[in-house]
């Protein structure tokens, strides 16, 4: 058998409900901070790929938005990303945790019961639970998905990740690499710049503000010593614009400073960042706008 035939490669798609730690798990497995992580629901809006390469394998991880019942077109499109991920996976990595109600969004559990590809189920956040409760959850999930391989884990504490990784590699199909071996994601730097800004909005604002915002990178220029980045934050109402900017522009300045520092750490280069705020009342429902922002 040739070396190429022994090579394993495939798409490992991560799905689950909001706030169970999908993005934390993917970032830990990839070794790069690709998906933004906050305590708020709907942190991940896009389908984000992280690629891990070895001499004889390539894992293409795909983080997806948390499962929810859509209330507007943006959320519907987010759930389309999830459905696509279920349909094109070589391995499904289903993430739950010790907190959520196990049968939440049961229709997706039913989909996994009828799927043909391997399912690896991760019960996350066991560091905040008891051994007895974790064993009860494992037994319940064995009953729901008897064909799945189940791992208790803590993505935050990096507990049991090596065993999860080994199970993923052993279940990959034999195939050549899908991407060049020096690539670690399918997204460009503009995307990560916008996600870093959106993460700061999620961190610094409450109530409806983060869910009413979208970030567009207006310009991204690479100089010899720094990146010059100009970004527009879209909100839905004038009152949200005022809250986002803050008194004397202090809140927007705080967002910009923290985002710039994170970008410099991620890009390993100096960044000059300009932020602007505009009102677009219908961006979450407008197909043309959603297409422009990468949701269609």
N, C-alpha and C positions, 0 to 999 in steps of 0.2 A: 504494500500500500504506500502511495507517495506521501510526501510531507504535506502537500496541499490538501489531500483527501482527509488527513488526520486533523487538519485545522478546524476548530469549532468557532462558529460565529452566529449571532442571532440577536433579536430584539426582545428585550426584557422590559415589559411595560408595567409601570407601577400605578395601581389604582387603589381607591379607598375613599372613605368619607373625609370631610374637612377636619383639620386639626389632629389627625392621628399620627403625623410625623413622616408623611411620604417624602417631602422635600428634604428633611433632615437625613432620612435614610439614604436617599439618592446621593446627596452631597457627601455623606460618609463613605458610601461604596465607590464613588467616583474619585474622591480625594480632592475635589474642587468645589467651591461654592458656586453652583450653577443656578439653583432655584432659591428664591428669596424665602426666608423663614421668619414668620411672626406668629404670635398667639391668635391672630384674627383669622376668621374663615375667609375663603376665596383668595388666599394669598397668591396661589398659582393660578394664572388665567390661561396661559399658553401651554402647549405641549413642548416640553424642553428635553432635548436629548443630551446625555452625557456618555462619553465613550471611554471604555477601559480596554487597554491592549496588553496582551501578553505574547510570548513567542508563538504559542500555538492556539491562541483564542482571541476573539474580540467580542466584548459585550457592549451592546448599544442600549443603554438605559433610557427610558422615556418617562419623565415625571408628568403627571396629568392633573388637571383641576380636581378639587374635591367634589364628590358626587352630591348633587343637590337637585331640588325640584325647581326648574327655571321660572323666574318671574318676569324676565324681559329677554330681548333677543341676544344680548351679550351672553347671558347665562345659558341660553339654549345652545349657542355656538360652542361654549365651553364644554357642555355635555356631549356635543358632537365629537369633540376631541377624545373624550373618554370612550365613547362607543367605537370610534375608529381604532383606538388603542387595543380594545378587546378583540377586534376583528383581525388585526394584523400582527399579533404577538406570537413569538416563538415560545415565550414563557410569560405567564402572568405572575407578577409579584403583588399580591393583595395584602394591604396593610390595614390592620385594625389596632386597637389598643385596649388597655385594661379599664378604660373609663367609659367609652361609648356603649350604648345599647347594642348588643351583638347583631340584632336583626334590623338595624337601621338601613333604610333603602334596600329592602329584601329582594327587590326585583333584580338587583345586580348580583346578589348571591345566587339567585336562580339561574342567571346567565352563566355563572361560573360552574354550576352543577352540570351544564350541558356542553362545556367547552372541550375541545379535543387536545389542546396543548397542555403541557405541565403547569400546575398551579402551585406556587410556593406562598404560603400564608404566614405573615409575620405578625405576632401579637406584640406590639411595641409598648414601651414605657413600663416594663415590668419592675423597674427600679422604684416605682412609686406604689407598688402593690404588694400583696402577700403571696407566698408560694401556693397556699391553698386556693386562692382566687385564680391564679394563673393556671393551675391544674384543672380547675372547673371550666375555664374558658377553652383550654385545649381540648377537653372532652367534648364540649358543645360544638366546637368547630370541626372536630373529627366526624361528628354526626352529620353536620351540614355538608361538608366537603370531604368525603372519605378518601378520595383520590389525591388530595392535596398533601404536600409535605409541610408540616407546621413547625415554626420556630418561635419560641419566646425570645424577646430581644429588647435591648434599649439602644436605639440609634444615638441618643444623646451621650450615653456612657460608652458607646461602641461595644456593648456586650453581645456576643454571639454573632457578630457580623462575619467573622471568618468562616463559620459553618454555613451561613447563608450564601456567602460567596462561592464556597466549594460546591454547594448544591446547584447554584446557577450554572457554573462552568460544566458540571457533569451532565446537565440537562440541555445544553446548547446543541443544536444540530451540527453535523459536519458540513462546513461551508467555508469558502474563502472569506476574507475580510470584506465588509461592505464599504468601509472608509479607509483612507490612508492611515497608516499606523501612527502617524504623528498628530492626528486630529483628536481633540478631546471633547468637541461639541459641534453641533450643526448650526449653532447661532453665531452671529457676528458681534463685534464689539459694540456697535450701536444698540443692539438688543440689550446687552448687559448694562450699558449705561442707563437705558430707560428703566430697566428692572431695579437697578440700585436706587434710582430716584423714587420709584414707586414704593420700594421697601421703606424708605424714610417717611413717606407720607403715611403708610400703614402704622409706623411706629409712633409718630408724633401727633396724629390727629385721631379723634374718636367719632362715634356715631356714624353718620352717613358719608362723611367727607371722603375717606379712602375709597369707598365704593362708587363715588361719583366722579372720580378722577381717572384720567388716562394721560400717559406721558408719550410725547412724540419728540424724537431727536430731529431738530430742524437742520442742524449742520454738525459734522464730525470731521475735523481736520487734524491730520497728524503732521506736526512739525518735527524738527530735529531734536527738540528738547521737551516738547509737551504736546498733549492733545488739547485742541480748542473745541469745546462742545457747547452747543446752544440747544436748549430744550424748552418745549412748550408743555405746560401742565393744563389740560382741559378740565373744566368743571362744568356743572350743569346750571348753576344759578349765580347771580351776582353776590348773594350773601355768602355762598361757599368761597367765592373768589376772595372776599374780604377776610374770611376766617383763615384761608390758606396763606395769604400774605401776612396777616397779623399786624398789630400796631407798629407803625413806623417800618414795616417790612421785616420785623424781627423773626417771625416764624419762617418765612421763606428763606431768609438768610441762614437760619439754623438747618433747614433741609438741605440747602445748597452746600454748606460747609461739611456736613456729615457725609453727604453723597460724594462730594469731591474727594474726601479722604479715603472712602471705600473704593472709589474708582482708581485712585493712585495705587492702592494696595493690590487691586485686582489686575490692573493693566501694567503695573510695574513701571510707571512713567508719570511725570507731573501732568496735572490736568488744570485747565482754566475753564470753569463752568459758569454759564449764564442761564438763568431760569426766568421764564415768562409765564404768566397765567392768562388764559383766555376762557371765555364762556361759550359752550356749545351745548345747548339744552337737550339735544336729541341724540347725542353720540351713542348711547347704549342701545338705541333702537334702529338707528340709521344704517342700512346695509352698506352703503357707500363708505361711511365713516368706519364701520367695523372692518371692512375690507382693507382700508388704508392702515388701520392699526394692526392688521394681521390676524383677525378673528374669523375671516371668511375665506 
